Structures are given as structure tokens and as C-alpha cells.
């Protein structure tokens, strides 16, 4: 699954979800705000400003998923649907 398909599927889950893939220019321009992000990182937001998932790579190109979310019991289906899409996306990196 490529980035554009991944983005489309994530945004179909809930209209409060958005996704951003960072490039070199964004990292340089935003600077310290994104100090722990690097080009190629993909981040999923709720309400456009709360980061909940980030796909990143280390210096050896190993792919990692970072999760920063609190969910209530009614959100578990959405949570697992997003995780399944992330897994499919990361398998193709």
C-alpha cells in the first residue's frame, strides 16, 4: 500500500483524522517544533493537531510505530482499524 492509498484509507475511517508525511523542506522550515521527526516520517492526527501515531525510521532504516493515544472503550474498533492499515503500510516500506 502506497502513501496516498494509506492516507485515503485512514481519512475514510473518521473525518477527524488527518495524515501528514514530512519532507526535508518541512523539517528544515519548522525546525525545533519537529526536532524528533525526520523526512519520510508519517504522522496521523486527530482534529488536525493531536498526534496519535507516527511511523518513523532509525538511522539504519528500521521502521517503528510510535503511539501516543488515550482511547475509551468505544474507540477500540477505530483504534484497531487504524493499526491494521498502519501494519499494511509499514510492510510495504
VORO-600566 format. One line per 5 residues: number of its first residue (from 1); their letters; for each residue z, y, x of C-alpha. Coordinates in Angstrom, 1 decimal, decimal comma. Layout:
<nodes>
NUM> a> Z:Y:X | ...;
</nodes>
This chain:
<nodes>
1> xxxxx> 0,0:0,0:0,0 | -1,0:3,3:1,5 | 0,9:6,6:1,3 | -1,0:8,1:-1,7 | -0,6:4,9:-3,8;
6> xxxxx> 3,1:4,7:-2,8 | 3,6:8,4:-3,8 | 1,8:7,9:-7,1 | 3,9:4,8:-8,0 | 7,2:6,5:-7,1;
11> xxxxx> 6,4:9,6:-9,2 | 5,5:7,3:-12,2 | 9,0:5,9:-12,2 | 10,7:9,1:-13,2 | 9,4:12,7:-13,4;
16> xxxxx> 12,5:13,9:-11,5 | 11,3:12,0:-8,3 | 9,1:13,6:-5,7 | 8,0:12,4:-2,3 | 7,1:14,2:1,0;
21> xxxxx> 5,5:12,9:4,2 | 6,2:15,1:7,1 | 3,7:16,0:9,7 | 4,0:17,7:13,2 | 3,4:21,2:11,8;
26> xxxxx> 6,2:20,9:9,2 | 8,7:19,6:11,7 | 7,9:22,4:14,1 | 7,9:25,1:11,4 | 11,1:24,1:9,6;
31> xxxxx> 12,9:23,3:12,9 | 16,7:22,7:12,7 | 16,7:22,0:9,0 | 14,8:18,8:9,7 | 16,3:18,1:13,1;
36> xxxxx> 16,8:14,4:12,4 | 13,3:14,0:10,9 | 10,0:13,4:12,7 | 6,3:13,4:12,0 | 5,4:10,4:9,8;
41> xxxxx> 8,8:10,2:8,1 | 8,6:9,8:4,3 | 11,3:11,2:2,1 | 12,0:10,6:-1,7 | 13,8:13,4:-3,5;
46> xxxxx> 15,5:13,7:-6,9 | 14,9:17,1:-8,6 | 12,9:18,2:-5,6 | 15,8:18,9:-3,3 | 18,2:16,0:-3,1;
51> xxxxx> 17,1:13,4:-0,6 | 17,9:9,9:-1,6 | 15,6:7,7:0,5 | 14,0:8,2:3,9 | 11,6:5,9:5,7;
56> xxxxx> 11,7:6,7:9,4 | 10,8:5,1:12,8 | 12,7:5,0:16,0 | 11,2:5,7:19,5 | 10,0:2,0:19,6;
61> xxxxx> 8,1:2,3:16,3 | 10,7:0,2:14,4 | 10,7:1,2:10,8 | 14,0:1,9:9,0 | 15,1:2,9:5,5;
66> xxxxx> 17,9:5,4:5,1 | 19,6:5,6:1,7 | 21,8:8,4:0,6 | 22,4:8,0:-3,1 | 25,1:7,5:-5,7;
71> xxxxx> 23,9:5,7:-8,8 | 25,6:5,0:-12,1 | 25,2:1,6:-13,7 | 22,3:2,8:-16,0 | 20,3:3,8:-12,9;
76> xxxxx> 20,2:0,3:-11,2 | 16,8:-0,7:-12,7 | 15,2:2,5:-11,4 | 17,0:2,1:-8,0 | 15,6:-1,5:-7,6;
81> xxxxx> 12,2:-0,5:-8,7 | 12,1:2,2:-6,0 | 13,4:-0,2:-3,4 | 10,7:-2,8:-4,2 | 8,0:-0,1:-3,8;
86> xxxxx> 9,6:1,1:-0,5 | 9,5:-2,5:0,7 | 5,9:-2,9:-0,1 | 5,0:0,4:1,6 | 7,0:-0,4:4,7;
91> xxx> 5,4:-3,9:5,1 | 2,0:-2,1:5,5 | 3,1:0,4:8,1;
</nodes>
